[in-house]
Amino acid sequence: MVELLYLGHASCRVVTGGGAVAYIDPFAEGDYSLPADLVLITHEHSDHNALEKVTQKPDCTVIRAADALAGGQYHSFEVCGIHVQAVPAGNRNHDPKECVGYILTMDGKTLYHAGDTSTMPHMSVLAPRKLDWVLLPVDGVYNMDPEEASTCAKRIGGRHTVPIHTDPSYQYDRAQADKLRCPGKRLIGHGETVEL
């Protein structure tokens, strides 16, 4: 069983069946006390890279966009049974040379955290992967709005799609999240946990 805790904004915690702990884009207020084996940072904006909030194991692996996109190539990593594949992300507010999304595979489940992004060409080739969970930003200010995210979600074809990064104020805007229109939409509030 894999558990996803949506801490808020773009911040998440994943715990695998084997007990491996990964945080993605730490920033939102919440519980970061469970010691991390892995921390993933999609880009270096301050609302995505608050590494100091995370309790880390001595051998914790931290992967930043600069690591994931080293040499202009999107890299893959294997940490504590979690396979991590970096994929393109970006828009007019986020330089694609400095931003990534991540696809995590663990315990037979897949989770795509898109990072801060708008429509990217690679999204069209993800459908055959039959991703289980897709997390897309929908704030419509720094990233795509719900209408554009809905189109992306349909292209990606994930089993469940969760709107995140719903408001520039970092709060959860449920009305904005609910504007996402796609099969398998799941609304998850700040601090809520779901089983993947």
HELIX and SHEET records of a PDB file:
HELIX    1   1 LEU A   51  LYS A   53  5                                   3    
HELIX    2   2 ALA A   65  ALA A   68  1                                   4    
HELIX    3   3 ALA A   70  GLY A   72  5                                   3    
HELIX    4   4 PRO A  121  VAL A  125  5                                   5    
HELIX    5   5 ALA A  127  ARG A  129  5                                   3    
HELIX    6   6 PRO A  146  ILE A  156  1                                  11    
HELIX    7   7 ARG A  174  ALA A  177  1                                   4    
SHEET    1   A 6 GLN A  56  ILE A  63  0                                        
SHEET    2   A 6 ALA A  36  LEU A  40  1                                        
SHEET    3   A 6 VAL A  21  ILE A  24  1                                        
SHEET    4   A 6 SER A  11  VAL A  15 -1                                        
SHEET    5   A 6 GLU A   3  GLY A   8 -1                                        
SHEET    6   A 6 GLU A 192  GLU A 195 -1                                        
SHEET    1   B 6 SER A  76  VAL A  79  0                                        
SHEET    2   B 6 ILE A  82  PRO A  88 -1                                        
SHEET    3   B 6 VAL A 100  MET A 106 -1                                        
SHEET    4   B 6 LYS A 109  HIS A 113 -1                                        
SHEET    5   B 6 TRP A 133  PRO A 137  1                                        
SHEET    6   B 6 HIS A 160  ILE A 164  1                                        
END                                                                             
